């Protein structure tokens, strides 16, 4: 089965989009009856109780998947160094999602340069705790050089394809067979709506066998465009 997971950053449903979703249930339950994945960004800012993740998992159908963003205490404060305690706590929380945990997302600060030893130790520790899909959105140009590409490939870490592509000096170079596309909005980040011709092009690309199991997350949520773009893309792939 050719599956492409399409969703948004968070499961908020605006009044403008409400007619596209069932009326009954929590926002997550309503969202999950229409779209098949969601990216949890709140985990970047604060921890959630294991029971909260278990409740979220129980709220959705068997095929629904969550992507969970790694805490900033690991990526931005410790900058991938000596974060084992925070990583262990995070794993203990999000693993309560069970088989509905589809991906762990690592977003790095734009100022963080690639250091091979530090990155290798971090990804080794991450892989010890998560055997599923891992995705990395780096935003410093050094993370797009050969050494970083090789390390991501060795550890099976999917390089995020972002729009707009922060720090990326050239064309996207994938590191796994599965894509993770994060669409932040362009030209105005977090706000801009993606036009129909862009979504048609993206649908054609994601429809190919090479993109089976890939993810596409719309993060242009500030003005409510993300849900409509996700619904549009989903319809084009139906």
Secondary structure, DSSP 8 states (H G I E B T S, - for coil): ---EEEEEES----TTTGGGS-SSS-HHHHHHTT-SEEEE-HHHHS---HHHHHHHHHTS-TT-EEEEE--HIIIIISTTSS-HHHHHHHHHHHGGGGGGEEEEEEE--TT----HHHHHHHHHHHHHH--SEEEEE--SGGGGSHHHHHHHHHTTEEE-EEES-TT--SS---SSSS-EEEE--SSSTTT----HHHHHHHHHHHTSGGGTTEEEEE--TTTTHHHHHHHHHHHHH-
